[in-house]
Amino acid sequence: MTRIRRATPDIHTDDIARSREFYRQLGFEEAMDLGWVVTMVSPTNPTAQVLLVSRDAEQPSPNMSVEVDDVDAVYAAMTAADADIVYPLRDEQWGVRRFFVRDPSGTIVNVVSHS
């Protein structure tokens, strides 16, 4: 059984700086900034996170992210179930392995494992 480590909303924004400041005021701290995506994390609960995604992100852009312990197993299960894979499984330069899948409601889910 694959273990889910965290699930986070991916919030699309036209103004990363303004969104970053808003979430700082809520108590989040910046954990990662790749320019087009910023991860904001609770300092007391590191699995409580918000991803801020700019319009500069690759398309399609996910609506949520789910970190799992075995992304290859989840990819195999989704492929076997004939799920709508909208971004193929790959290793990204910032140290994650991921794919995007569309759920039955149309929500795009970024399924990810850290390398």
Chimera marker file (.cmm) of the C-alpha trace (Angstrom):
<marker_set name="trace">
<marker id="1" x="0.000" y="0.000" z="0.000" r="1" g="1" b="0" radius="0.5"/>
<marker id="2" x="1.325" y="3.412" z="-0.952" r="1" g="1" b="0" radius="0.5"/>
<marker id="3" x="1.639" y="5.889" z="1.894" r="1" g="1" b="0" radius="0.5"/>
<marker id="4" x="0.440" y="9.465" z="1.406" r="1" g="1" b="0" radius="0.5"/>
<marker id="5" x="2.845" y="11.897" z="3.060" r="1" g="1" b="0" radius="0.5"/>
<marker id="6" x="0.918" y="15.126" z="2.423" r="1" g="1" b="0" radius="0.5"/>
<marker id="7" x="-1.752" y="16.681" z="0.227" r="1" g="1" b="0" radius="0.5"/>
<marker id="8" x="-1.671" y="20.386" z="-0.568" r="1" g="1" b="0" radius="0.5"/>
<marker id="9" x="-3.709" y="22.848" z="-2.589" r="1" g="1" b="0" radius="0.5"/>
<marker id="10" x="-1.963" y="24.405" z="-5.587" r="1" g="1" b="0" radius="0.5"/>
<marker id="11" x="-3.143" y="28.011" z="-5.612" r="1" g="1" b="0" radius="0.5"/>
<marker id="12" x="-2.801" y="29.783" z="-8.953" r="1" g="1" b="0" radius="0.5"/>
<marker id="13" x="-1.771" y="33.414" z="-8.691" r="1" g="1" b="0" radius="0.5"/>
<marker id="14" x="-0.840" y="36.288" z="-10.969" r="1" g="1" b="0" radius="0.5"/>
<marker id="15" x="1.149" y="37.909" z="-8.145" r="1" g="1" b="0" radius="0.5"/>
<marker id="16" x="3.410" y="35.474" z="-6.275" r="1" g="1" b="0" radius="0.5"/>
<marker id="17" x="4.906" y="38.204" z="-4.070" r="1" g="1" b="0" radius="0.5"/>
<marker id="18" x="1.506" y="39.410" z="-2.894" r="1" g="1" b="0" radius="0.5"/>
<marker id="19" x="0.259" y="35.849" z="-2.320" r="1" g="1" b="0" radius="0.5"/>
<marker id="20" x="3.472" y="34.952" z="-0.451" r="1" g="1" b="0" radius="0.5"/>
<marker id="21" x="2.954" y="37.941" z="1.876" r="1" g="1" b="0" radius="0.5"/>
<marker id="22" x="-0.694" y="36.992" z="2.474" r="1" g="1" b="0" radius="0.5"/>
<marker id="23" x="0.252" y="33.460" z="3.559" r="1" g="1" b="0" radius="0.5"/>
<marker id="24" x="3.110" y="34.796" z="5.709" r="1" g="1" b="0" radius="0.5"/>
<marker id="25" x="0.511" y="36.881" z="7.548" r="1" g="1" b="0" radius="0.5"/>
<marker id="26" x="-1.438" y="33.654" z="8.178" r="1" g="1" b="0" radius="0.5"/>
<marker id="27" x="1.679" y="32.184" z="9.809" r="1" g="1" b="0" radius="0.5"/>
<marker id="28" x="3.228" y="30.212" z="6.935" r="1" g="1" b="0" radius="0.5"/>
<marker id="29" x="6.947" y="30.378" z="6.121" r="1" g="1" b="0" radius="0.5"/>
<marker id="30" x="8.584" y="30.057" z="2.712" r="1" g="1" b="0" radius="0.5"/>
<marker id="31" x="10.265" y="26.662" z="2.272" r="1" g="1" b="0" radius="0.5"/>
<marker id="32" x="11.029" y="26.681" z="-1.463" r="1" g="1" b="0" radius="0.5"/>
<marker id="33" x="11.008" y="29.266" z="-4.250" r="1" g="1" b="0" radius="0.5"/>
<marker id="34" x="11.602" y="28.192" z="-7.851" r="1" g="1" b="0" radius="0.5"/>
<marker id="35" x="10.351" y="31.488" z="-9.258" r="1" g="1" b="0" radius="0.5"/>
<marker id="36" x="7.179" y="30.031" z="-10.779" r="1" g="1" b="0" radius="0.5"/>
<marker id="37" x="6.203" y="28.050" z="-7.666" r="1" g="1" b="0" radius="0.5"/>
<marker id="38" x="6.613" y="28.839" z="-3.957" r="1" g="1" b="0" radius="0.5"/>
<marker id="39" x="5.996" y="26.366" z="-1.140" r="1" g="1" b="0" radius="0.5"/>
<marker id="40" x="4.647" y="27.919" z="2.053" r="1" g="1" b="0" radius="0.5"/>
<marker id="41" x="4.877" y="25.713" z="5.163" r="1" g="1" b="0" radius="0.5"/>
<marker id="42" x="3.543" y="25.844" z="8.702" r="1" g="1" b="0" radius="0.5"/>
<marker id="43" x="6.488" y="26.232" z="11.088" r="1" g="1" b="0" radius="0.5"/>
<marker id="44" x="4.776" y="23.948" z="13.630" r="1" g="1" b="0" radius="0.5"/>
<marker id="45" x="3.341" y="21.313" z="11.265" r="1" g="1" b="0" radius="0.5"/>
<marker id="46" x="5.547" y="20.824" z="8.183" r="1" g="1" b="0" radius="0.5"/>
<marker id="47" x="2.913" y="18.749" z="6.368" r="1" g="1" b="0" radius="0.5"/>
<marker id="48" x="0.535" y="21.729" z="6.402" r="1" g="1" b="0" radius="0.5"/>
<marker id="49" x="1.527" y="23.466" z="3.171" r="1" g="1" b="0" radius="0.5"/>
<marker id="50" x="0.250" y="25.686" z="0.393" r="1" g="1" b="0" radius="0.5"/>
<marker id="51" x="1.799" y="25.803" z="-3.076" r="1" g="1" b="0" radius="0.5"/>
<marker id="52" x="1.621" y="29.143" z="-4.867" r="1" g="1" b="0" radius="0.5"/>
<marker id="53" x="1.826" y="28.642" z="-8.622" r="1" g="1" b="0" radius="0.5"/>
<marker id="54" x="2.305" y="31.490" z="-11.081" r="1" g="1" b="0" radius="0.5"/>
<marker id="55" x="0.926" y="31.631" z="-14.595" r="1" g="1" b="0" radius="0.5"/>
<marker id="56" x="4.511" y="30.969" z="-15.799" r="1" g="1" b="0" radius="0.5"/>
<marker id="57" x="4.199" y="27.318" z="-14.752" r="1" g="1" b="0" radius="0.5"/>
<marker id="58" x="4.174" y="24.523" z="-17.307" r="1" g="1" b="0" radius="0.5"/>
<marker id="59" x="0.750" y="23.560" z="-18.570" r="1" g="1" b="0" radius="0.5"/>
<marker id="60" x="-1.375" y="21.821" z="-17.632" r="1" g="1" b="0" radius="0.5"/>
<marker id="61" x="-1.066" y="23.219" z="-14.143" r="1" g="1" b="0" radius="0.5"/>
<marker id="62" x="-2.298" y="21.028" z="-11.257" r="1" g="1" b="0" radius="0.5"/>
<marker id="63" x="-4.960" y="22.039" z="-8.746" r="1" g="1" b="0" radius="0.5"/>
<marker id="64" x="-3.503" y="19.980" z="-5.915" r="1" g="1" b="0" radius="0.5"/>
<marker id="65" x="-0.390" y="17.995" z="-5.075" r="1" g="1" b="0" radius="0.5"/>
<marker id="66" x="-0.195" y="14.646" z="-3.309" r="1" g="1" b="0" radius="0.5"/>
<marker id="67" x="3.185" y="13.435" z="-2.064" r="1" g="1" b="0" radius="0.5"/>
<marker id="68" x="3.437" y="9.640" z="-1.898" r="1" g="1" b="0" radius="0.5"/>
<marker id="69" x="6.217" y="7.314" z="-0.849" r="1" g="1" b="0" radius="0.5"/>
<marker id="70" x="6.185" y="5.369" z="-4.160" r="1" g="1" b="0" radius="0.5"/>
<marker id="71" x="5.193" y="7.463" z="-7.175" r="1" g="1" b="0" radius="0.5"/>
<marker id="72" x="6.075" y="4.618" z="-9.561" r="1" g="1" b="0" radius="0.5"/>
<marker id="73" x="3.540" y="2.308" z="-7.900" r="1" g="1" b="0" radius="0.5"/>
<marker id="74" x="0.822" y="4.982" z="-8.039" r="1" g="1" b="0" radius="0.5"/>
<marker id="75" x="1.637" y="5.690" z="-11.701" r="1" g="1" b="0" radius="0.5"/>
<marker id="76" x="1.371" y="1.968" z="-12.500" r="1" g="1" b="0" radius="0.5"/>
<marker id="77" x="-1.987" y="1.771" z="-10.686" r="1" g="1" b="0" radius="0.5"/>
<marker id="78" x="-3.359" y="4.855" z="-12.460" r="1" g="1" b="0" radius="0.5"/>
<marker id="79" x="-2.159" y="3.594" z="-15.837" r="1" g="1" b="0" radius="0.5"/>
<marker id="80" x="-3.704" y="0.157" z="-15.197" r="1" g="1" b="0" radius="0.5"/>
<marker id="81" x="-6.981" y="1.882" z="-14.266" r="1" g="1" b="0" radius="0.5"/>
<marker id="82" x="-6.854" y="3.789" z="-17.584" r="1" g="1" b="0" radius="0.5"/>
<marker id="83" x="-6.767" y="7.127" z="-15.748" r="1" g="1" b="0" radius="0.5"/>
<marker id="84" x="-6.265" y="10.324" z="-17.743" r="1" g="1" b="0" radius="0.5"/>
<marker id="85" x="-2.515" y="10.971" z="-17.396" r="1" g="1" b="0" radius="0.5"/>
<marker id="86" x="-1.995" y="14.574" z="-18.533" r="1" g="1" b="0" radius="0.5"/>
<marker id="87" x="1.729" y="14.886" z="-17.710" r="1" g="1" b="0" radius="0.5"/>
<marker id="88" x="3.848" y="11.738" z="-17.945" r="1" g="1" b="0" radius="0.5"/>
<marker id="89" x="5.986" y="10.345" z="-15.144" r="1" g="1" b="0" radius="0.5"/>
<marker id="90" x="9.384" y="12.017" z="-15.074" r="1" g="1" b="0" radius="0.5"/>
<marker id="91" x="12.246" y="13.167" z="-12.903" r="1" g="1" b="0" radius="0.5"/>
<marker id="92" x="12.349" y="16.947" z="-12.512" r="1" g="1" b="0" radius="0.5"/>
<marker id="93" x="15.528" y="18.978" z="-12.122" r="1" g="1" b="0" radius="0.5"/>
<marker id="94" x="14.542" y="20.206" z="-8.646" r="1" g="1" b="0" radius="0.5"/>
<marker id="95" x="14.670" y="16.712" z="-7.139" r="1" g="1" b="0" radius="0.5"/>
<marker id="96" x="11.187" y="15.237" z="-7.485" r="1" g="1" b="0" radius="0.5"/>
<marker id="97" x="9.678" y="12.439" z="-9.565" r="1" g="1" b="0" radius="0.5"/>
<marker id="98" x="6.087" y="13.164" z="-10.567" r="1" g="1" b="0" radius="0.5"/>
<marker id="99" x="3.157" y="12.896" z="-12.951" r="1" g="1" b="0" radius="0.5"/>
<marker id="100" x="-0.190" y="14.649" z="-13.330" r="1" g="1" b="0" radius="0.5"/>
<marker id="101" x="-3.490" y="12.786" z="-13.514" r="1" g="1" b="0" radius="0.5"/>
<marker id="102" x="-6.997" y="14.187" z="-14.053" r="1" g="1" b="0" radius="0.5"/>
<marker id="103" x="-9.587" y="12.957" z="-11.554" r="1" g="1" b="0" radius="0.5"/>
<marker id="104" x="-13.197" y="12.232" z="-12.603" r="1" g="1" b="0" radius="0.5"/>
<marker id="105" x="-14.247" y="15.814" z="-11.727" r="1" g="1" b="0" radius="0.5"/>
<marker id="106" x="-11.579" y="17.316" z="-13.976" r="1" g="1" b="0" radius="0.5"/>
<marker id="107" x="-9.203" y="18.278" z="-11.150" r="1" g="1" b="0" radius="0.5"/>
<marker id="108" x="-5.543" y="17.857" z="-12.130" r="1" g="1" b="0" radius="0.5"/>
<marker id="109" x="-3.526" y="16.159" z="-9.388" r="1" g="1" b="0" radius="0.5"/>
<marker id="110" x="0.280" y="16.381" z="-9.196" r="1" g="1" b="0" radius="0.5"/>
<marker id="111" x="1.414" y="13.021" z="-7.747" r="1" g="1" b="0" radius="0.5"/>
<marker id="112" x="4.977" y="13.383" z="-6.483" r="1" g="1" b="0" radius="0.5"/>
<marker id="113" x="7.811" y="11.683" z="-4.577" r="1" g="1" b="0" radius="0.5"/>
<marker id="114" x="11.015" y="13.364" z="-3.504" r="1" g="1" b="0" radius="0.5"/>
<marker id="115" x="14.199" y="11.807" z="-4.834" r="1" g="1" b="0" radius="0.5"/>
<link id1="1" id2="2" r="1" g="1" b="0" radius="0.2"/>
<link id1="2" id2="3" r="1" g="1" b="0" radius="0.2"/>
<link id1="3" id2="4" r="1" g="1" b="0" radius="0.2"/>
<link id1="4" id2="5" r="1" g="1" b="0" radius="0.2"/>
<link id1="5" id2="6" r="1" g="1" b="0" radius="0.2"/>
<link id1="6" id2="7" r="1" g="1" b="0" radius="0.2"/>
<link id1="7" id2="8" r="1" g="1" b="0" radius="0.2"/>
<link id1="8" id2="9" r="1" g="1" b="0" radius="0.2"/>
<link id1="9" id2="10" r="1" g="1" b="0" radius="0.2"/>
<link id1="10" id2="11" r="1" g="1" b="0" radius="0.2"/>
<link id1="11" id2="12" r="1" g="1" b="0" radius="0.2"/>
<link id1="12" id2="13" r="1" g="1" b="0" radius="0.2"/>
<link id1="13" id2="14" r="1" g="1" b="0" radius="0.2"/>
<link id1="14" id2="15" r="1" g="1" b="0" radius="0.2"/>
<link id1="15" id2="16" r="1" g="1" b="0" radius="0.2"/>
<link id1="16" id2="17" r="1" g="1" b="0" radius="0.2"/>
<link id1="17" id2="18" r="1" g="1" b="0" radius="0.2"/>
<link id1="18" id2="19" r="1" g="1" b="0" radius="0.2"/>
<link id1="19" id2="20" r="1" g="1" b="0" radius="0.2"/>
<link id1="20" id2="21" r="1" g="1" b="0" radius="0.2"/>
<link id1="21" id2="22" r="1" g="1" b="0" radius="0.2"/>
<link id1="22" id2="23" r="1" g="1" b="0" radius="0.2"/>
<link id1="23" id2="24" r="1" g="1" b="0" radius="0.2"/>
<link id1="24" id2="25" r="1" g="1" b="0" radius="0.2"/>
<link id1="25" id2="26" r="1" g="1" b="0" radius="0.2"/>
<link id1="26" id2="27" r="1" g="1" b="0" radius="0.2"/>
<link id1="27" id2="28" r="1" g="1" b="0" radius="0.2"/>
<link id1="28" id2="29" r="1" g="1" b="0" radius="0.2"/>
<link id1="29" id2="30" r="1" g="1" b="0" radius="0.2"/>
<link id1="30" id2="31" r="1" g="1" b="0" radius="0.2"/>
<link id1="31" id2="32" r="1" g="1" b="0" radius="0.2"/>
<link id1="32" id2="33" r="1" g="1" b="0" radius="0.2"/>
<link id1="33" id2="34" r="1" g="1" b="0" radius="0.2"/>
<link id1="34" id2="35" r="1" g="1" b="0" radius="0.2"/>
<link id1="35" id2="36" r="1" g="1" b="0" radius="0.2"/>
<link id1="36" id2="37" r="1" g="1" b="0" radius="0.2"/>
<link id1="37" id2="38" r="1" g="1" b="0" radius="0.2"/>
<link id1="38" id2="39" r="1" g="1" b="0" radius="0.2"/>
<link id1="39" id2="40" r="1" g="1" b="0" radius="0.2"/>
<link id1="40" id2="41" r="1" g="1" b="0" radius="0.2"/>
<link id1="41" id2="42" r="1" g="1" b="0" radius="0.2"/>
<link id1="42" id2="43" r="1" g="1" b="0" radius="0.2"/>
<link id1="43" id2="44" r="1" g="1" b="0" radius="0.2"/>
<link id1="44" id2="45" r="1" g="1" b="0" radius="0.2"/>
<link id1="45" id2="46" r="1" g="1" b="0" radius="0.2"/>
<link id1="46" id2="47" r="1" g="1" b="0" radius="0.2"/>
<link id1="47" id2="48" r="1" g="1" b="0" radius="0.2"/>
<link id1="48" id2="49" r="1" g="1" b="0" radius="0.2"/>
<link id1="49" id2="50" r="1" g="1" b="0" radius="0.2"/>
<link id1="50" id2="51" r="1" g="1" b="0" radius="0.2"/>
<link id1="51" id2="52" r="1" g="1" b="0" radius="0.2"/>
<link id1="52" id2="53" r="1" g="1" b="0" radius="0.2"/>
<link id1="53" id2="54" r="1" g="1" b="0" radius="0.2"/>
<link id1="54" id2="55" r="1" g="1" b="0" radius="0.2"/>
<link id1="55" id2="56" r="1" g="1" b="0" radius="0.2"/>
<link id1="56" id2="57" r="1" g="1" b="0" radius="0.2"/>
<link id1="57" id2="58" r="1" g="1" b="0" radius="0.2"/>
<link id1="58" id2="59" r="1" g="1" b="0" radius="0.2"/>
<link id1="59" id2="60" r="1" g="1" b="0" radius="0.2"/>
<link id1="60" id2="61" r="1" g="1" b="0" radius="0.2"/>
<link id1="61" id2="62" r="1" g="1" b="0" radius="0.2"/>
<link id1="62" id2="63" r="1" g="1" b="0" radius="0.2"/>
<link id1="63" id2="64" r="1" g="1" b="0" radius="0.2"/>
<link id1="64" id2="65" r="1" g="1" b="0" radius="0.2"/>
<link id1="65" id2="66" r="1" g="1" b="0" radius="0.2"/>
<link id1="66" id2="67" r="1" g="1" b="0" radius="0.2"/>
<link id1="67" id2="68" r="1" g="1" b="0" radius="0.2"/>
<link id1="68" id2="69" r="1" g="1" b="0" radius="0.2"/>
<link id1="69" id2="70" r="1" g="1" b="0" radius="0.2"/>
<link id1="70" id2="71" r="1" g="1" b="0" radius="0.2"/>
<link id1="71" id2="72" r="1" g="1" b="0" radius="0.2"/>
<link id1="72" id2="73" r="1" g="1" b="0" radius="0.2"/>
<link id1="73" id2="74" r="1" g="1" b="0" radius="0.2"/>
<link id1="74" id2="75" r="1" g="1" b="0" radius="0.2"/>
<link id1="75" id2="76" r="1" g="1" b="0" radius="0.2"/>
<link id1="76" id2="77" r="1" g="1" b="0" radius="0.2"/>
<link id1="77" id2="78" r="1" g="1" b="0" radius="0.2"/>
<link id1="78" id2="79" r="1" g="1" b="0" radius="0.2"/>
<link id1="79" id2="80" r="1" g="1" b="0" radius="0.2"/>
<link id1="80" id2="81" r="1" g="1" b="0" radius="0.2"/>
<link id1="81" id2="82" r="1" g="1" b="0" radius="0.2"/>
<link id1="82" id2="83" r="1" g="1" b="0" radius="0.2"/>
<link id1="83" id2="84" r="1" g="1" b="0" radius="0.2"/>
<link id1="84" id2="85" r="1" g="1" b="0" radius="0.2"/>
<link id1="85" id2="86" r="1" g="1" b="0" radius="0.2"/>
<link id1="86" id2="87" r="1" g="1" b="0" radius="0.2"/>
<link id1="87" id2="88" r="1" g="1" b="0" radius="0.2"/>
<link id1="88" id2="89" r="1" g="1" b="0" radius="0.2"/>
<link id1="89" id2="90" r="1" g="1" b="0" radius="0.2"/>
<link id1="90" id2="91" r="1" g="1" b="0" radius="0.2"/>
<link id1="91" id2="92" r="1" g="1" b="0" radius="0.2"/>
<link id1="92" id2="93" r="1" g="1" b="0" radius="0.2"/>
<link id1="93" id2="94" r="1" g="1" b="0" radius="0.2"/>
<link id1="94" id2="95" r="1" g="1" b="0" radius="0.2"/>
<link id1="95" id2="96" r="1" g="1" b="0" radius="0.2"/>
<link id1="96" id2="97" r="1" g="1" b="0" radius="0.2"/>
<link id1="97" id2="98" r="1" g="1" b="0" radius="0.2"/>
<link id1="98" id2="99" r="1" g="1" b="0" radius="0.2"/>
<link id1="99" id2="100" r="1" g="1" b="0" radius="0.2"/>
<link id1="100" id2="101" r="1" g="1" b="0" radius="0.2"/>
<link id1="101" id2="102" r="1" g="1" b="0" radius="0.2"/>
<link id1="102" id2="103" r="1" g="1" b="0" radius="0.2"/>
<link id1="103" id2="104" r="1" g="1" b="0" radius="0.2"/>
<link id1="104" id2="105" r="1" g="1" b="0" radius="0.2"/>
<link id1="105" id2="106" r="1" g="1" b="0" radius="0.2"/>
<link id1="106" id2="107" r="1" g="1" b="0" radius="0.2"/>
<link id1="107" id2="108" r="1" g="1" b="0" radius="0.2"/>
<link id1="108" id2="109" r="1" g="1" b="0" radius="0.2"/>
<link id1="109" id2="110" r="1" g="1" b="0" radius="0.2"/>
<link id1="110" id2="111" r="1" g="1" b="0" radius="0.2"/>
<link id1="111" id2="112" r="1" g="1" b="0" radius="0.2"/>
<link id1="112" id2="113" r="1" g="1" b="0" radius="0.2"/>
<link id1="113" id2="114" r="1" g="1" b="0" radius="0.2"/>
<link id1="114" id2="115" r="1" g="1" b="0" radius="0.2"/>
</marker_set>
